[in-house]
Amino acid sequence: MMQNLYDLLDAYDSAASDDAKAIEAQIWSTFGQDRAVLVLDMSGFSRLTRRFGIVHYLALVRRMQKTSGPLVAQWRGQIVKFEADNLYATFADALDAVLCARAIRDAFETQNVATPDEKDVHVSIGIAWGKILVVADHDYFGDAVNVACKLGEDLSKPEEILIDVGVRERLPAQLPGFALTELDLTVSGLRLQAWGLRDA
């Protein structure tokens, strides 16, 4: 599938204007999906690796993968990839993505009660909605992916879940069990309307 996308991108790059539009339409027809994009980032890499070594941190990354993977499946999501200390996933339903994010956060909070501080796993999560290009079992691309990365990696604090306006629009007006705080954020020159989710 990835080679198919590469071939289409190469054809697009060398095509005349009208042909390029047709190729772009083919790319979106083949790979385009409307999805909630979830990006999870672990906190503390530099501090923990400097103090305890890379093997210590990689063991925490492995625990993050083993804990979060089944929860993504439980909430009907698809893991696109694990990369470094990040999880990248998609969901057809925005509410499923939010409930999955809370379940993941809660799972680590429960684990952290039973582990010493240096073995605690802390995660930040961003969720965005949009039409994206999805290459099954490989990668995904699009503005919603970028926004979710900014929310999850750059803006959210440990144990925080941030959502963009597209996700908010697809959630019930009243979200039982959650309190939402509207935020006006700026990162990398982008102004993002977002909401922070916390337990009500």
C-alpha positions in Angstrom: 0.0 0.0 0.0 2.8 2.4 0.8 4.5 1.8 -2.5 1.2 2.5 -4.2 1.0 5.9 -2.5 4.7 6.6 -3.4 3.9 5.8 -7.1 0.9 8.2 -7.1 2.9 10.9 -5.4 5.7 10.6 -8.0 3.2 10.8 -10.8 1.6 13.8 -9.1 4.9 15.5 -8.8 5.7 15.2 -12.5 2.2 15.7 -13.9 0.7 18.7 -15.7 -1.9 20.7 -13.7 -5.0 19.0 -14.9 -3.5 15.5 -14.6 -2.2 16.4 -11.1 -5.7 17.2 -10.0 -6.9 13.8 -11.2 -4.1 12.1 -9.4 -4.8 14.0 -6.2 -8.4 12.9 -6.4 -7.3 9.3 -6.9 -5.1 9.6 -3.8 -7.9 10.8 -1.6 -10.3 8.2 -3.1 -7.8 5.4 -2.3 -6.5 6.5 1.1 -8.8 9.2 2.4 -10.8 8.7 5.6 -12.7 10.9 8.0 -11.2 10.0 11.4 -10.4 11.0 14.9 -6.7 11.0 15.3 -5.2 10.2 18.7 -1.6 10.9 19.6 -0.2 9.8 22.9 3.2 11.0 24.1 5.0 9.8 27.2 6.6 12.3 29.6 10.0 12.4 31.2 12.3 10.8 28.5 15.3 13.1 29.0 15.1 13.1 32.8 14.5 9.4 33.3 17.0 8.3 30.6 19.7 10.5 32.1 19.1 9.2 35.6 18.4 5.5 35.0 19.5 4.7 31.4 17.8 3.9 28.1 16.9 0.3 29.1 14.9 1.6 32.0 12.9 4.0 29.8 12.5 1.4 27.0 10.9 -0.9 29.5 8.4 1.8 30.4 7.7 2.4 26.7 7.1 -1.4 26.3 4.6 -1.2 29.2 2.9 1.7 27.6 2.5 -0.3 24.4 1.1 -3.4 26.2 -1.3 -1.4 28.2 -2.6 1.0 25.6 -2.9 -1.4 22.6 -5.7 -3.5 24.0 -7.6 -0.4 25.1 -7.5 1.1 21.6 -9.0 -2.2 20.3 -11.6 -2.2 23.1 -12.8 1.2 22.0 -12.9 0.2 18.3 -9.8 2.1 17.3 -6.9 1.1 15.0 -3.3 1.5 16.0 -1.4 3.1 13.1 2.0 2.7 14.7 4.0 2.9 17.9 7.0 5.2 17.3 9.6 6.0 20.0 7.5 6.7 23.1 4.4 7.7 21.1 1.1 5.9 20.2 -0.7 6.9 17.0 -4.2 5.6 16.4 -7.4 6.4 14.6 -11.1 6.1 15.4 -14.2 6.3 13.3 -16.1 7.8 16.2 -14.9 10.8 18.1 -16.6 9.7 21.4 -14.8 6.3 21.2 -11.5 8.2 20.9 -12.2 10.3 23.9 -13.3 7.4 26.0 -10.3 5.4 25.0 -8.0 8.3 26.0 -9.6 8.4 29.4 -9.3 4.7 29.8 -5.6 4.8 28.9 -4.9 7.7 31.3 -6.8 6.0 34.1 -5.0 2.7 33.5 -1.6 4.3 34.0 -2.8 6.3 37.0 -3.9 3.0 38.6 -0.6 1.3 37.7 1.4 4.3 39.1 -0.1 3.8 42.6 1.6 0.4 42.8 5.0 1.4 41.3 7.9 3.6 42.6 8.1 7.0 41.1 10.9 6.1 38.7 8.7 3.4 37.1 5.6 5.5 36.8 4.2 6.1 33.2 2.8 9.5 32.6 1.1 10.3 29.3 -0.2 13.3 27.4 -2.9 12.8 24.8 -4.2 15.0 21.9 -7.2 14.1 19.7 -8.2 15.9 16.4 -10.8 15.2 13.7 -10.4 15.5 10.0 -10.0 13.9 6.6 -6.7 12.2 6.5 -4.7 9.9 4.3 -4.3 6.5 6.0 -1.9 3.8 4.8 -3.0 0.7 6.6 -0.6 -0.6 9.2 2.0 2.0 8.2 1.3 5.7 8.7 -1.2 8.5 8.3 -1.0 12.1 7.0 -3.0 15.2 7.1 -3.8 18.4 9.1 -5.7 16.4 11.8 -2.6 14.3 12.4 -0.5 17.5 12.8 -3.0 19.1 15.1 -3.2 15.9 17.3 0.6 15.8 17.5 0.7 19.4 18.5 -2.0 18.9 21.2 -0.5 15.6 22.5 3.2 16.3 22.3 3.6 20.0 22.6 0.7 21.4 24.5 -0.9 18.9 26.9 0.6 18.3 30.3 1.1 14.8 31.8 -2.3 13.1 32.4 -4.0 15.8 30.3 -6.3 15.1 27.3 -6.8 17.9 24.7 -9.3 17.8 21.9 -9.7 20.1 18.9 -12.9 21.8 17.6 -13.7 18.9 15.1 -13.8 16.4 18.0 -15.8 18.7 20.2 -18.4 19.2 17.5 -18.9 15.4 17.3 -19.4 14.9 21.0 -22.7 15.1 22.8 -23.5 18.6 24.1 -23.5 17.2 27.6 -20.6 14.7 28.1 -21.4 12.7 31.3 -18.4 12.2 33.5 -16.4 15.0 31.9 -15.8 18.7 32.4 -14.6 20.6 29.4 -12.4 23.8 29.6 -12.2 25.8 26.4 -8.7 26.9 25.5 -7.2 29.3 22.9 -3.7 27.9 22.2 -0.8 28.9 19.9 2.0 26.6 18.8 4.4 26.7 15.8 2.5 29.8 14.5 -0.8 27.9 14.6 -3.7 29.2 16.6 -5.8 26.2 17.9 -9.2 26.2 19.5 -9.1 23.3 21.9 -10.7 21.9 25.0 -9.2 20.2 28.0 -11.0 17.2 29.3 -11.0 16.3 33.0 -13.3 14.1 35.1 -16.4 15.9 36.4 
